[in-house]
Amino acid sequence: MKLSPEAKARADAVMGRENYKQALWGEQEHRRVKALATNENPRFNEMVDYHVERTRRAYKMIIDAYMEGYRMDGTLIDDEDRQEIIMEIAALVDRRFHDITTREANPDFRHPLTRAKIPNMDEYLKSQLDRLVGEALLELDVARTDLMIEQRKQPEASGSSYALHVHGDVIGGAQVGPNNTQNITGIHFRNGKPHIRWSQLRPEVGDQRVSEIGDIQVTEEDIARAQEIGGNPWVELHEVNTFGTFVRKYALGLFTPE
């Protein structure tokens, strides 16, 4: 993860503080739900809701803590860091499921009299927890957009550029030297990744053919992100398919305010 040591320490500190608060809340809420259970009505649904909510609070804690770190560094969450954060959240969900379903001392999902496991309860709980990974991905993408909006509101640094400066590399058949800016077949490169302007697309859902680039998928989420950011942001391209030699297909990735 591309955070400075100071920013990583800040994120870890925020996580530690919030984890302590959540542990206190979790103990109280767990006792409350347990107190409602009877032999006739073990309140399994309420217990599932409790574990889902506790896990949801945990993944939000992770996102919020990392947001503090990125704000401290004044940087954005790129695709690589996005994937790393989601993998951390997925691992958290897996650990929670394992802890809940293998707990012997005070099991939450066993028959109140026989203490036998309730059939299909583990599968149901896992399906509810697994949904949180997709939910977390949506939350993280909103957080990435928040960082971009915050950065856009700050005074732009003098001489900043979204173009790629290449040192003697060959890209797309064009030789570029140090401190040169290259625009190749309608695509600009930033940090080695292809970008276009949002104005090169129409605010319509579906595949759009862009001259000298290829086909680009535009989704409702893309349009919403562009409207929220405003202006004419740069948009990162992700190649999703190749039809023959010259026509490529892209999906839209990170939006960067102009």
C-alpha positions, 0 to 999 in steps of 0.5 A: 500500500502506497502510504508513507510510514507516518500516514500508515501509523496514523491509519493504524492508530485510528483503527486501534481506537475504533476497534476498541470502541467497537469491541465495547459496543459488540459486547453490549449488543451481543448480551442484549440479543442473547438476553432475548433468546428463549428455548422456544424462540432462540432469536437466530435472525437477530443474532445473524443481524448482530454479526452482520452489523458488527462486521459491517462496522469493522469494514467501515472502520478499515476504510475510514482509517485508510482514508485518514492516511491518504488525506494525510499524504494528500494522495489518491487510492489507485487501483492497486491499493483499492484491490489490497484494501478489498482483500483485507476486508475479505480476509476480515469477513472470512475470519469473522465467519470462522470465529463464529461457526467454530466457537464452542464456549458460547455458540450463537447458532446451536439448538438451545436444548441439544446444543446441536448445530442448526442445519443450513445455518452456517451456509445462511450466515456465510451468504449474509457475510459474503454480501458485505464484501461487495457492499464494502467495494461500493463504499470504497469507490465512494471514498475514492471519489470523496478524496478526488473531490477534496483534492479538486477543491484544493489549490492546484500545484503549479506546473501539475500535469496529467500527461506522462513523462517518459524517459526514452521509452517507446509507446505505441510506436512513438519515441519520446525522450525525457520531459516530453509529453506524448499523445498517442492515438487520442489517449493520454498516459498518466502514471503509465496508464491510458486516460481520456477526457470525460468530454470524449464520451456521451453521458449515455449508458452502453458501448461507445465508439471513440475515434482512434481509441476503440469501444468504451463501456459507460455505466450508470455508475460512471455517469453518476461519478462524472456528475458528482465530480463535475467539470471535465475529469480525466478517466482511466481506461481498463482494457477488457477485450480485444477484437482483432488487431485494431479495435479494443474495448475498455471499461472506465476506472478511476476519475481524476478531477481536472 
